[in-house]
């Protein structure tokens, strides 16, 4: 039986068995066919079948991240956490919520809630369905390079959308640098 799996930095930091290579995570979120993936410690093995539903609803990922990340969010409300966990209890419920057009507004509000921190700790990379589902273009590396060279559209809460200042690769390099600094401090 299949189940949703959320790649979480908090889980990777707390439990070695949940630590996956970034290349594998990126591949699992854009792949259009089944892909075997193992954690670095090889204690978790999954078959990824595309992350389109989750990629279309980063709000779900953000909420799940906060609820499961007691290290960075030690004061998350237990009652709210229980309600969201109950709401997200099945793949059918997840698909229903992801398919609802209102998630875009919720995603916008959640991402804005991170304030200044989201500039350093929040990266959303979402390939367009045209690119990720194009079966004629077999060169995955070229597709990935094109996607990383793009800039995404960011929401300005209750106002408008604007083009991001940095490309996806620039954001990943910045996050990579921050993670390396964090690793040296630990």
C-alpha positions in Angstrom: 0.0 0.0 0.0 1.3 3.4 -0.9 1.6 6.4 1.5 2.8 9.9 1.2 6.4 10.6 2.3 7.6 14.1 3.1 11.4 14.7 2.9 12.1 16.7 6.0 15.3 18.5 6.9 14.3 18.3 10.6 13.9 14.5 10.4 17.3 14.2 8.6 19.0 16.2 11.4 17.3 14.2 14.2 17.4 10.7 12.7 20.2 9.5 10.5 17.8 6.9 8.9 15.8 9.8 7.4 18.8 11.5 5.7 18.5 11.4 1.9 20.9 12.8 -0.7 19.6 16.1 -2.2 19.9 14.7 -5.7 17.6 11.8 -4.8 15.0 14.2 -3.2 15.0 16.4 -6.3 14.6 13.4 -8.5 11.8 12.0 -6.5 9.8 15.2 -6.6 9.9 15.6 -10.4 10.1 12.0 -11.8 7.2 10.9 -13.9 8.0 7.2 -13.4 8.8 5.0 -10.4 12.2 5.6 -8.8 13.9 3.6 -6.1 15.4 5.8 -3.3 17.4 4.8 -0.2 18.3 7.0 2.8 22.1 7.5 3.3 22.0 5.0 6.1 19.9 2.7 3.9 17.4 2.2 6.7 14.5 3.7 4.7 13.8 2.5 1.2 11.0 4.0 -0.9 9.7 3.9 -4.4 8.9 7.4 -5.5 6.2 7.8 -8.0 6.3 11.5 -8.7 5.6 14.3 -6.3 3.2 16.3 -8.4 0.4 16.3 -5.7 2.8 17.4 -3.0 4.6 19.9 -5.2 1.3 21.5 -6.0 0.6 21.9 -2.3 3.7 23.2 -0.5 1.4 24.4 2.3 0.9 20.8 3.3 4.6 20.3 3.4 5.2 23.4 5.4 2.6 22.6 8.0 3.8 19.0 8.2 7.4 20.3 8.6 6.4 22.6 11.5 4.3 19.9 13.3 7.1 17.4 13.1 10.0 19.8 13.8 10.1 20.3 17.5 13.7 21.5 17.4 13.1 24.6 15.3 9.4 25.1 16.3 9.3 23.9 19.9 6.1 25.9 20.7 3.8 24.6 18.0 0.2 24.2 19.2 -0.5 20.5 20.1 -4.3 21.0 19.5 -3.7 22.5 16.1 -1.2 19.8 15.3 -3.7 17.0 16.2 -6.3 18.7 14.0 -4.0 19.0 11.0 -2.7 15.4 11.4 -6.3 14.1 11.5 -7.2 16.2 8.4 -4.1 14.8 6.6 -4.7 11.2 7.8 -5.1 9.5 4.4 -3.8 9.9 0.8 -7.4 10.6 -0.3 -7.7 13.5 2.1 -4.3 14.8 0.9 -5.3 14.7 -2.7 -8.7 16.4 -2.0 -6.9 19.2 -0.2 -4.2 19.5 -2.8 -6.8 19.7 -5.6 -8.7 22.4 -3.9 -8.0 25.8 -5.5 -7.8 27.6 -2.2 -4.5 26.1 -1.2 -2.7 28.7 -3.2 -4.0 31.5 -0.9 -3.1 29.4 2.2 0.4 28.7 0.8 0.9 32.4 0.3 -0.1 33.2 3.9 2.0 30.4 5.3 5.1 31.3 3.3 4.7 35.0 4.3 4.3 34.0 7.9 8.0 33.0 8.0 8.9 36.7 7.4 12.6 37.3 7.1 13.4 33.7 7.9 11.8 32.5 4.7 14.5 34.4 2.7 17.1 32.2 4.3 15.3 29.0 5.1 12.5 28.6 2.6 13.1 27.4 -0.9 10.3 26.3 -3.3 11.3 24.8 -6.6 8.4 23.7 -8.7 8.9 22.5 -12.2 6.2 23.2 -14.7 4.1 20.3 -15.8 5.1 21.1 -19.4 8.7 20.5 -18.6 8.3 17.6 -16.1 5.8 15.6 -18.3 7.5 16.2 -21.7 8.3 12.6 -22.7 9.8 13.7 -26.0 12.7 15.5 -24.2 14.7 12.6 -22.8 17.6 14.6 -21.6 16.9 14.9 -17.9 20.0 16.8 -17.1 19.1 19.5 -19.7 15.6 19.7 -18.2 17.0 20.1 -14.6 19.5 22.8 -15.7 16.7 24.7 -17.4 14.5 24.5 -14.4 17.3 25.6 -12.0 18.1 28.6 -14.2 14.5 29.9 -13.9 13.2 32.3 -11.4 9.9 31.5 -9.6 6.9 33.8 -9.0 6.5 34.8 -5.3 3.3 35.9 -3.7 3.0 39.2 -1.9 0.3 38.6 0.7 -3.2 39.9 -0.4 -1.6 42.0 -3.1 0.2 40.6 -6.2 2.7 38.2 -7.4 6.3 39.2 -8.4 9.2 37.5 -10.1 11.9 36.3 -7.6 15.2 38.1 -7.5 17.3 34.9 -7.6 17.2 31.8 -9.7 16.5 28.4 -8.2 20.2 27.5 -8.5 21.2 30.7 -6.7 18.8 29.9 -3.9 20.1 26.3 -3.6 23.7 27.5 -3.5 22.8 30.0 -0.7 20.9 27.3 1.3 23.8 24.9 0.7 26.2 27.4 2.1 24.0 27.9 5.2 23.8 24.2 5.7 27.6 23.8 5.5 28.0 26.6 8.1 25.4 24.9 10.3 27.2 21.6 10.0 30.5 23.2 11.1 28.8 24.8 14.2 27.3 21.4 15.2 
